[in-house]
Amino acid sequence: MSGAEAFIPTPLLLSDSARKRINALIAEENNPSLKLRVYVTGGGCSGFQYGFDFAENVADDDTVIAFGEASLVVDPLSYQYLVGSTVDYEEGLAGARFRVQNPNATATCGCGASFMV
């Protein structure tokens, strides 16, 4: 006979490069209350797509995850799709961007901006 196992989902994580970029943008704007909002919307070539925005305001039902000076804000609908993901920041030949490494995605598009669960 086996007992029930508790499952505690891993919250969102933030890579060092993303944390450094968020801190740099906060310093550039001279606004320590800015937070990186990460969200999921319908669309893209795989069904859902990621979005990023800087926000000062946080709704009562938002989840705020602090990483020192840098913070992520996620609305409740998006959170369920992002649990266990890592928000990263990369610079390369294709430009600079935040991106999500999502273990819940069963398929992603070539650019990594949209996904399917």
C-alpha positions as CSV (number, residue, x, y, z in Angstrom):
1,M,0.0,0.0,0.0
2,S,1.4,3.4,-1.0
3,G,0.7,6.7,0.8
4,A,-0.2,9.9,-0.9
5,E,2.7,12.0,-1.9
6,A,2.7,15.8,-1.5
7,F,3.5,17.8,-4.6
8,I,4.7,21.3,-4.3
9,P,5.1,23.0,-7.6
10,T,8.3,24.9,-8.3
11,P,7.6,28.6,-8.6
12,L,9.0,30.7,-11.4
13,L,12.8,31.1,-11.5
14,L,14.9,34.0,-12.8
15,S,18.3,33.5,-14.4
16,D,21.2,35.6,-13.4
17,S,21.2,37.3,-16.8
18,A,17.5,38.2,-16.5
19,R,18.0,39.5,-13.0
20,K,20.9,41.7,-14.1
21,R,18.9,43.1,-17.0
22,I,15.9,43.8,-14.9
23,N,18.1,45.6,-12.3
24,A,19.7,47.6,-15.2
25,L,16.3,48.7,-16.5
26,I,15.1,49.7,-13.1
27,A,18.3,51.8,-12.7
28,E,17.9,53.4,-16.1
29,E,14.3,54.3,-15.3
30,N,15.3,55.4,-11.8
31,N,12.2,53.6,-10.5
32,P,12.8,50.9,-7.9
33,S,9.1,49.9,-7.9
34,L,9.2,48.5,-11.4
35,K,8.6,44.8,-11.8
36,L,8.8,42.5,-14.8
37,R,5.3,41.2,-15.6
38,V,5.3,37.9,-17.4
39,Y,2.0,36.7,-18.9
40,V,0.5,34.2,-21.3
41,T,-2.1,35.0,-24.0
42,G,-3.8,33.0,-26.7
43,G,-2.2,33.2,-30.1
44,G,1.1,32.6,-31.8
45,C,1.8,29.6,-34.0
46,S,1.6,27.1,-31.2
47,G,-1.5,28.2,-29.4
48,F,-0.2,30.4,-26.5
49,Q,2.4,33.1,-26.5
50,Y,4.5,34.7,-23.8
51,G,4.4,38.4,-23.1
52,F,6.6,40.8,-21.0
53,D,5.9,44.2,-19.7
54,F,7.2,46.4,-16.9
55,A,4.6,47.3,-14.3
56,E,4.5,49.4,-11.2
57,N,1.0,48.4,-10.2
58,V,0.2,44.9,-8.9
59,A,-3.3,43.6,-8.6
60,D,-4.6,41.9,-5.5
61,D,-4.6,38.5,-7.2
62,D,-1.2,38.8,-8.8
63,T,1.7,36.7,-7.6
64,V,4.9,38.6,-7.0
65,I,8.2,36.7,-6.8
66,A,11.2,38.7,-5.5
67,F,14.8,38.0,-6.5
68,G,16.6,40.6,-4.5
69,E,15.9,43.9,-6.2
70,A,14.3,42.3,-9.3
71,S,10.8,41.0,-9.1
72,L,8.4,39.0,-11.4
73,V,4.7,39.6,-11.4
74,V,2.3,37.0,-12.8
75,D,-1.5,37.0,-13.0
76,P,-3.4,33.9,-11.8
77,L,-4.4,32.7,-15.3
78,S,-0.8,32.9,-16.6
79,Y,0.7,31.4,-13.4
80,Q,-0.8,28.0,-14.1
81,Y,1.0,27.8,-17.4
82,L,4.3,29.1,-16.1
83,V,4.9,27.1,-12.9
84,G,8.3,25.6,-12.9
85,S,9.6,27.9,-15.7
86,T,12.7,30.0,-15.8
87,V,12.7,33.5,-17.2
88,D,15.9,34.2,-19.0
89,Y,17.5,37.1,-20.9
90,E,19.6,36.6,-23.9
91,E,21.5,38.8,-26.3
92,G,22.7,37.5,-29.7
93,L,22.6,38.0,-33.4
94,A,18.8,37.9,-33.4
95,G,18.7,40.7,-30.9
96,A,18.1,40.9,-27.1
97,R,15.0,39.5,-25.4
98,F,13.5,37.9,-22.3
99,R,12.4,34.4,-22.9
100,V,10.7,31.6,-21.0
101,Q,12.1,28.1,-20.6
102,N,8.9,26.2,-19.8
103,P,9.0,22.5,-18.8
104,N,5.2,22.4,-19.2
105,A,5.3,23.2,-22.9
106,T,4.7,20.1,-25.1
107,A,5.6,22.0,-28.3
108,T,7.2,25.4,-29.1
109,C,7.6,27.4,-32.2
110,G,11.0,28.0,-33.8
111,C,11.5,31.4,-32.2
112,G,10.4,30.2,-28.7
113,A,7.8,32.9,-28.3
114,S,4.8,30.6,-28.5
115,F,4.0,27.2,-27.0
116,M,1.5,24.4,-26.6
117,V,0.5,22.5,-23.4
